Amino acid sequence: MSTLYLNLKTEYFQQIKAGTKPEEYRLMTDHWCKRLEGRAYDRIEIANGYPKKDDTENRIERPWRGYEIKTITHPHFGPDPVRVFAIKVN
């Protein structure tokens, strides 16, 4: 079973856990293009930072639902619009 691992800051992890954040964004860099384009995963494991393996409170497992390519403006990426992979985590 193939898994995409996403490590997040607490703010974004809590939003996903609460169900208020349906997508997680990753810049369209070479690194993320290689990890996402033309690949399929069975599931996503979302972690609050880098918790220990047995820390289930700080990990969320979701089925893989794909991604979309979007252009967004987000404070985390600065004031200019950027192209991102919007990974579906809901």
ZAMARGU-4260 file (C-alpha; in steps of 0.2 Angstrom, whole numbers, plus 5000, padded with zeros to 4 digits):
<rodrens>
0) 5000/5000/5000 | 5007/5017/4995 | 5006/5031/5007 | 5009/5050/5004 | 5016/5058/5020
5) 5012/5076/5024 | 5020/5084/5040 | 5011/5100/5045 | 5011/5115/5057 | 4999/5113/5071
10) 4988/5127/5065 | 4984/5118/5048 | 4984/5100/5056 | 4970/5106/5068 | 4960/5113/5054
15) 4961/5097/5044 | 4957/5087/5060 | 4942/5098/5064 | 4936/5097/5045 | 4937/5115/5041
20) 4952/5113/5029 | 4948/5102/5014 | 4964/5104/5005 | 4983/5105/5009 | 4994/5115/4998
25) 5011/5111/4991 | 5021/5123/4980 | 5024/5116/4962 | 5042/5113/4965 | 5052/5099/4956
30) 5051/5090/4973 | 5032/5090/4974 | 5030/5087/4955 | 5041/5071/4956 | 5030/5065/4971
35) 5013/5069/4964 | 5012/5070/4945 | 5008/5053/4937 | 5007/5044/4954 | 4993/5037/4963
40) 4993/5033/4982 | 4981/5022/4992 | 4981/5034/5007 | 4988/5050/5015 | 4995/5051/5032
45) 4995/5068/5039 | 5005/5072/5055 | 5006/5087/5067 | 5025/5090/5065 | 5036/5075/5067
50) 5027/5064/5080 | 5033/5047/5086 | 5026/5032/5077 | 5014/5027/5090 | 5007/5045/5093
55) 4989/5043/5086 | 4983/5059/5093 | 4995/5069/5081 | 4992/5058/5065 | 4977/5057/5053
60) 4975/5044/5040 | 4964/5048/5025 | 4961/5039/5008 | 4969/5046/4993 | 4957/5058/4983
65) 4970/5066/4972 | 4974/5084/4969 | 4970/5099/4958 | 4983/5112/4952 | 4977/5130/4958
70) 4984/5147/4958 | 4982/5155/4976 | 4987/5169/4987 | 4991/5163/5004 | 5001/5171/5019
75) 5012/5156/5021 | 5018/5158/5003 | 5020/5177/5003 | 5010/5191/4995 | 5011/5185/4977
80) 5000/5172/4969 | 5008/5155/4967 | 5004/5139/4958 | 5001/5125/4970 | 4995/5107/4971
85) 4979/5107/4981 | 4979/5090/4989 | 4962/5084/4995 | 4962/5079/5013 | 4944/5080/5018
</rodrens>
